[in-house]
Amino acid sequence: MPTIVIAYHSSNHHTEAVALEVAKGAESTGASVIVHNIENPVERLWSDLSAADCIIFGSPTYMGDVSAVFKTFAEQTSKPWFGQEWKNKLAAGFTNSGTPAGDKLTTLQSMTILAAQHGMVWVNCGVMPSVYTGDGKNLNRFGHYLGLATMSDNSPVSPTNPAAEDRETARQFGIHVAQATARWASGQKAA
């Protein structure tokens, strides 16, 4: 089974709640998932990232981009970048903020550029907005395709913050990324 590492930053636990839902979705496919809060990294962070078949990046959207903590992490990836250690791994990303749009696309674009510089292959959100499917579940309610985008208000994390439909979208995103990773990893091993 593929190994997926979720490397995220979350200052108020909202993005962390999303990360954990993404992990649940990926784990439901049988993938091995390791979740790292990059603000307080453990010693094995870099070895886990190196061994992963896929890295899912996560950051809140602050002032129209990734958080400063995530940007510091991105800059610290220069050592694996120089050796192209992550080349041909899959990558995906998610973000959370307090508004439906809030320039989340810029945050996702920052993550895709980071992945591209590492020679990684990007996996999109993979969850059609319910407004088009008519399933009544309100999934991908903001219509983001590049990656997962969710919303929470400033109140503490709860079963309704981030919203239940965003949590389910996060699980579906995790499933999509894990399935893509399984296909990619089996193809890489066969090649």
PEZISUL-V99081 format. One record per pair of residues at least 6 apart in sequence whose ideal C-beta (glycine too) atoms are under 8 Angstrom apart, sorted by the first residue. I is the first residue (numbers start at 0). J is the second residue. If there is no record, write none. Layout:
# PEZISUL-V99081
I;J, I;J
This chain:
# PEZISUL-V99081
0;29, 0;30, 0;31, 0;181, 1;30, 1;31, 1;52, 1;53, 1;177, 1;180, 1;181, 1;183, 1;184, 2;30, 2;31, 2;32, 2;33, 2;50, 2;51, 2;52, 2;53, 3;25, 3;30, 3;31, 3;32, 3;33, 3;51, 3;52, 3;53, 3;54, 3;55, 3;176, 3;177, 3;180, 4;32, 4;33, 4;34, 4;35, 4;47, 4;48, 4;51, 4;53, 4;54, 4;55, 5;18, 5;21, 5;22, 5;32, 5;33, 5;34, 5;35, 5;54, 5;55, 5;57, 6;35, 6;37, 6;44, 6;48, 6;54, 6;55, 6;56, 6;57, 6;72, 7;14, 7;15, 7;18, 7;34, 7;35, 7;36, 7;37, 7;55, 7;56, 7;57, 7;58, 7;93, 8;14, 8;36, 8;37, 8;38, 8;57, 8;58, 8;59, 8;65, 8;66, 8;68, 8;69, 8;72, 9;15, 9;16, 9;18, 9;36, 9;38, 9;57, 9;59, 9;95, 10;38, 10;59, 10;66, 10;68, 11;59, 11;153, 11;156, 12;155, 12;156, 13;59, 13;95, 13;151, 13;156, 13;160, 13;161, 14;57, 14;58, 14;59, 14;93, 14;94, 14;95, 15;36, 15;156, 16;151, 16;156, 16;161, 16;166, 17;57, 17;93, 17;95, 17;147, 17;149, 17;161, 17;165, 17;166, 17;169, 18;34, 18;57, 18;93, 19;34, 20;166, 20;167, 20;169, 20;170, 20;173, 21;55, 21;57, 21;93, 21;147, 21;169, 21;170, 21;172, 21;173, 21;176, 22;32, 22;34, 22;173, 23;170, 23;173, 24;169, 24;170, 24;171, 24;172, 24;173, 24;174, 24;175, 24;177, 25;32, 25;55, 25;173, 25;174, 25;176, 25;177, 26;32, 26;173, 26;177, 27;170, 27;173, 27;174, 27;177, 28;174, 28;177, 28;178, 28;181, 29;177, 29;181, 30;177, 30;180, 30;181, 32;177, 33;47, 33;51, 35;41, 35;44, 35;47, 37;44, 37;68, 37;69, 37;72, 38;68, 45;79, 48;54, 48;79, 48;85, 49;79, 49;84, 49;85, 51;88, 52;88, 52;89, 52;180, 52;183, 52;184, 52;187, 53;88, 53;89, 53;90, 53;91, 53;122, 53;176, 53;177, 53;179, 53;180, 53;183, 54;85, 54;88, 54;89, 54;90, 54;91, 54;114, 54;119, 55;90, 55;91, 55;92, 55;93, 55;173, 55;176, 56;69, 56;90, 56;91, 56;92, 56;93, 56;110, 56;113, 56;114, 57;92, 57;93, 57;94, 57;95, 58;65, 58;66, 58;68, 58;69, 58;92, 58;94, 58;106, 58;110, 59;66, 59;94, 59;95, 59;96, 60;94, 60;95, 60;96, 60;101, 60;102, 60;103, 60;105, 60;106, 61;67, 61;96, 63;101, 63;102, 63;105, 63;106, 64;70, 64;102, 64;105, 64;106, 64;109, 65;73, 65;94, 65;106, 65;109, 65;110, 73;109, 73;113, 76;85, 76;113, 76;117, 79;85, 79;117, 80;116, 80;117, 83;117, 83;118, 84;117, 85;117, 85;118, 85;119, 86;117, 86;118, 86;119, 87;118, 87;119, 87;120, 87;187, 88;117, 88;119, 88;120, 89;119, 89;120, 89;121, 89;122, 89;176, 89;179, 89;180, 89;183, 90;110, 90;111, 90;113, 90;114, 90;117, 90;119, 90;120, 90;121, 90;122, 91;121, 91;122, 91;123, 91;146, 91;147, 91;172, 91;176, 92;106, 92;107, 92;110, 92;111, 92;114, 92;145, 92;146, 92;147, 93;146, 93;147, 93;148, 93;149, 93;169, 93;172, 94;103, 94;106, 94;107, 94;110, 94;146, 94;147, 94;148, 94;149, 95;148, 95;149, 95;150, 95;151, 95;161, 96;103, 96;150, 96;151, 97;150, 97;151, 97;152, 97;153, 98;150, 99;140, 99;141, 99;150, 100;141, 101;150, 103;141, 103;143, 103;148, 104;143, 104;145, 104;148, 107;143, 107;145, 107;146, 107;148, 108;145, 110;146, 111;121, 111;145, 111;146, 114;120, 114;121, 115;121, 120;183, 122;175, 122;176, 122;179, 122;180, 123;144, 123;145, 123;146, 124;139, 124;143, 124;144, 124;145, 124;146, 124;147, 124;148, 124;172, 124;175, 125;171, 125;172, 125;175, 125;176, 125;179, 126;138, 126;139, 126;147, 126;168, 126;171, 126;172, 126;175, 127;138, 127;139, 128;138, 128;139, 128;140, 128;141, 128;142, 129;135, 129;136, 129;137, 129;138, 129;139, 129;140, 129;164, 130;140, 130;142, 132;138, 136;164, 136;167, 137;164, 138;164, 138;167, 138;168, 138;171, 139;168, 140;164, 140;165, 140;168, 141;148, 141;150, 147;168, 147;169, 147;172, 149;161, 149;162, 149;165, 149;166, 149;168, 149;169, 150;161, 150;162, 150;165, 151;160, 151;161, 151;162, 151;165, 152;160, 154;160, 161;169
